[in-house]
């Protein structure tokens, strides 16, 4: 959530940032928020003045009662009653204005960092670099949705029977490969200094608002209406919310945590060839890395997180590229996002496997996640997260890029984790 002081003091900067993100109602929403803020401050001033007067009158009434001036005391009590009505009315309107302002602030996306390129869609994203050599495969190359049937490692029809489309069943070497990748990614994160956590996969509404999934992604999340709980779309939500309403000691920063969870996304409206097989699922496994740090260190942290994800792809021998997302293709909450995509040899296209983002103070302001700076003043922290990594498209690329006439050759780094060197 944007800070109201930023909207008030840097209105032109805010409007330019919202325009870069192609947020259509930016000027109207900002104007409405500032109008409510002005009314809020007027009400607060009036409320505080009336309360101060009432406190002073209470002191005077005590003095008059001691001297026996009952008539004078009664006159002041009448004025005190008027002030009480005034403060109650002001407090009620103040609460209403603050709630309206908060709901409008929830609608505003984060402002993009200065380095974010202009653009409306994925075609406008900036390619930062490419790494690795794309494999050259023969004419009998098969996409992963054919390979998984050939080697009987993932069953989409069985998942459809049990639950529905987008909920595959992993089996045999496919299940073992899943477990191997999870353990490999978690071990790598721990070696990089991240503390492993196992958070809940259901979160309450406050957690959804805290990291910005609500209200923006309400329709994309699976919701249990009876208990008002949400299945998580990413471990970012429970991991970051660990520090909601916390003042973190300076000597505990930066916080680096990681966790493996299943992730659940409705993906309403998704269809077509680009979502076949493992390309888009309603349930999938992912390892997340999260950092919470002082503002002046957050962009160094972002680059370190990006380097960590790249190291995973390098160890898996997967050709990849790094993109800096343009304003129109960024998430609602992000200030700067790098996407990492791996090359799918059989499909002949890039597949997104990770996003690494800096949210600056946007989530921290919602979470009230702060630290006490020198001098004792509390300040908002910066939050960051990244996929390290999401499994489905990693598995798709591993199967497609490493297929041979005798099976699928797995990268060396996975041999000890899997307990086998090839599928088939």
N, C-alpha and C positions, 0 to 999 in steps of 0.2 A: 504494500500500500504506500502510495506517495505521501510524503510528509506535507501537512498543510502549510507549514512555514515555507516550503519550497514553492508550492503553488502561489502563495501570497507574495513572496519576495522575488521569484524568478519566473513570472507568468509567461513571458515570451519564450524562455527556454523550454518550459513545460509544453507549450503549444507546438513548438518546433519538433520536440521529441515525439509527441503524439501523432503529428503529421507524418513523421518518418516511419512510424509503425502503422500508418494508414488507419488510424482509429478515427472513424467518421464523425463522431459527435463531440470531439475534443473541445472546441471553443464553447459550445453550449454547456457541456458538463462542467468545465472549469469555471465558467461564469456562475453557474448555479451553486457550485461548492463555495466560491468566494462570497456570494451573497449570503449564504447560510452562515458562513464563518463570521461575517460582519454582524449578522443578527445574533449569533452565539455570543460574541464578545460584548455586545450591548446588553444582552440579558444577564451575562455573568457579572458585568459591572453593576447593573441595577440590583441584582440579587445580593452581591457582596456589600453594596452600600446600605441596603435595607437591613441586612444582617448585622452590620457594624453599628447602625443606629439602634437596633433592638438591643444589642449587647450593652450599649452605653445607657440606654433607658433602664435596663434591668439593674445596672449599678446605681443609677439615680433613685430608682424606686426603693431600693434597699435603704439608702440614706434617708429618704423622706419618711419611711416607716419608722426608722429609729428615732426621728425627731417628732413623731406624732402627727405629721402633716398628711393625714389620710386622704383628704380631697386632692392634694397635689399628686399623691401616689396613684389614685384612681384615674386621674386625667392621663397620666403617663401610661397606665395599663391599657387604656383605650387605644392610645397611639400604638402601643406594642402589638395589640390585636390586629390593627390595620396592617402593620408591617409584616406580621406573621402571614396574613392572607396574601400579601404582595409577594413575599419570598416563596410561598408555596406555589403560587401561580407562575412565578418566574422559573422556579425549579422544574415544574411540569413542562412548560414550553421549552426550556433549555434542553431537557432530556429528549423531547421530540425533535428539536432542531439538530442535536448532536447525532441522533440515530439517522435522520435523513442525510446528513452530511457524510456519515460513515458509509451508508449504502451507496452513495454516489462515488465515494473514494474507492470502494471495492470494485466499481466498474472500470476504473481507469487502469490501463496496463502500465507496466514499468517503462521508464524512459530508456532509450537505447544509448549505449556508450558512444562516444564521439567517433570511434573507429568502425562502427557498424556501417556497412555500405548501404546506399540507397537501393530501393527495389521493392517489388510487390510480391514476388513469388520465388520458388526454388531456382528457376532459371537465372535469377539475378544474384544468387549467392556467389561469393568470391572463393575461388580455389586457392588455398594457401600453399599447399604442396601435395605431391603424390609420392608414394613410396612403394618400391617393389616392382616386380615384373609380372605382367598379366600372363597366365599360363596359356599355351597354345594346345588345344585339344583336338582330337580327331573328329571325323564326320559322324561317328556314332555316339558323340557326347550326349548325355541325358541330363535333364534338369533334376533337381533334388527330389521333386515329388514322384518321379519315376524311380529314382535310385532307392528311396525308402521302401517302395513296394518290392523292388528286386531283392533287397537284402533283409526285408521284413524287420525293420527297426523302428518304424513309427506307423501307427494305425489311425488314420483320420476317420474311417468309417466306424470303428469301434468307439472313438471319442464322440462321434455324432450320435451313436446309439445311447451312450451313457448320459450325455449332457446336451450336445448340439454342435453345430459347425463352429470351428475355431477353438476346439478343446481336444487336441490330439492325445493319444495314448502312446507313450514311449515304451519300447520293450526291447529285450535282448541287448544287443550291442548299442542300440540307440539310447536305452535307459542308462547304461553304464557310461556312455559318452557324455550324457547330460551331467551325471554325478561327477565325472572327471573334470569337466569344464568348470563347474561350480567350485570344486575344491581347489583347482589351479588358480582361478581368479581370486578367491578368498586368500589363499596363501600369498599370492603376489601383493595383494593389498596390505596384508599384515606386515610383510617384509618392507613395504614402503612407509610404514609408520602409522597405519590406520588401525584403530581398535575395533575388533569384530563385535557386532551386536546381532541379536536375533529379535527383532521387534514384532509386535502384533501385525497381522495383515488386515485387520478391521480397525478403522479409526472413527472417532466421533466427529461431529460437525465442526467443533472448534479447531480440530487439527486440519480439516479440509480448508477452512478459512485461513488458518495460520500460514500455510505454504502457498495459497493462492489457487488451489484447484477449485474451490468454491468462492464465488458462484460461477466462475468462468466455465468450468468443465462439468457442471452438475449433470448434464444429460449424458456424458460419456462415462460416468462412474456407476458401478453396480451399488444399489442402495437397498438396505433393509429398513423399510419404513417403520416396522414395529418397534425396533430399538433405536432407530435413527442412527445407524452405523453404515459406514461405507467400506467396501472392499478397496484396497489401495491400488492405484494405477502405477505406483512406483514406490520403492522403499524410501525415497526422498521424504515422503510425507511423515511416516512415523519416526524416522531417524532425526529429521530436523526438529520435529515437535517435542523431542526429548528436552529441548532447551527453551520451550515456550514459557514465558513469564519468569525468566531467570536473569539474574545479574551475575555474569561469569567473571571470576577473579582474573586479573590480567595474567597471573602466572600460570593459568590453565589454558591459555591461548597459544597457538591455534588448536582448535578441536578438530581431530581427524577421526572419522568413524566410517565403518563399512558394514554392509549386511547383505545377505542373500534372502530374497523373498520371491514367491510367485507374485505376478502382477496381473491385474484384471482391468480390461478396457472393453467397453461395449463396441467401440469403433462403428458407430451407427453410420450407415450410408456407404461403407467401404464395399467395393465390388470390382470385378475385372481381373485381367491377367496379372496385374501387379500385386494382387493379394493371394495368389495361389500358394498352396503348400504352406511353408513356414514363413512366408513373406509378411503375413499379418494374422495375428491370433487374438483371441479374446482372453486367453490365459497363457502366460509364459514366465520363464524364470529369468531373473536379472540380479546381478551384483551391483550395488550402488556404492559410490564413495561420496562422502559429504565433508566439507570443511566449513568451519565458522571461525572468522578471523577479524582482526582489526582492519578498518577500511584501507589504510595505507599499504597493507600487505596482500590485499585480496587478488590483485591482478598477477602478482608473482605466484600466488597459490593456484590461480587458474591455469597458468602456463605449466606449472608442475603437474597438475592433474591431467592436462592434455598429454604431456610427455609420458605419464604413467600408462594411459590408455594406448598410446602409440606403441609402447614397449610390449604390451600384450599382443597386439596384432603382429608385431615383428617376430615375436617368439612363435606365433602360430603360422608364420610364413604366408600371411594373407596380404596381397596387394591392397593398398588403401589410399584414400585421399582425405585431406582435412579441408573443410569448408568453413568460412566465416559467414554466418547467416545474415542476410539483408534484413532491413527493418520490417518488411512485410511478411517474412517467413519465420520470424522469431516467435518464441512462446510469449504468452501474456505476461509472465512474471520476469523474464530474463532481461538483463542489461546488455549482455554479450554472450553469444553461444557459438561454440565450435561443434559442427557435426563431423563424425568420422564415418566413412562409407567404405565397405570392402567390395572388391570386384567379384562379381558372379560370372564365372566363365561360361556356364551353360546358358544362362539367361542373357548374357552379353550386356549387363548393366551394373550400375553401382547400387549397393544396398546399405541403407543407414543401419549402423550397429551401436552408435553411441552419440549422445549429446553431452557436452561439458559446458556448464553455464555459470556465470557470475550474476547473482541477483542483487548485488550491492545491498542497500538497506531495505529493499522492497518487502522481502519476507520478514526480516527482523522487525520492521515497524508493525506488521500484523501480529507477529509472535511476541512482541515486547521482549526481544532477546537483546540484552545490553551488556556492556562492561563498564567498570568504573575506571575512568581515565585518571591521570595524575591531576591532583587538585580536588578529587572526590566527585566530580560531575559524571553522571552516567551518560553514555553515548550508545547509539545503535551500532551493532556489529554488521559485518557483511557475511552472507551465506552463499555457499557454492555447492554444486553437486554434479556428478557425472556418472554415466553408465560404464561399468568396468567389469564385465560387459553384459549386454543383453544376449541371450543364447540363441534364439531361433535362427536369425540370419547368419550368425557365426556358424552354426551347424550347417545351414544351407550352403554357405561358401566352402566350408571344409569338404563336404560331400562332392560338390560339383568340381571344385578346382583340383581335387586329388584323386579323381576317379581314373582307374586303369582297367585293363582287360581282365585282371585277376582280383580286383577289389578296390577298396578305397584306402590309400596309404595315409595314415595319420601323421602329423608333425611329431618330431622326436620328443618335444617337451611334454606331450600327452601320454607317451608310452607307459610310463610308470604309474600315471594316474588311472589309465584305462585298464591296464593289465593285458593289453593286446596292442599290436602295431598296425593292424589293418582291419577294416570291416569287410567281411566276405570270406 
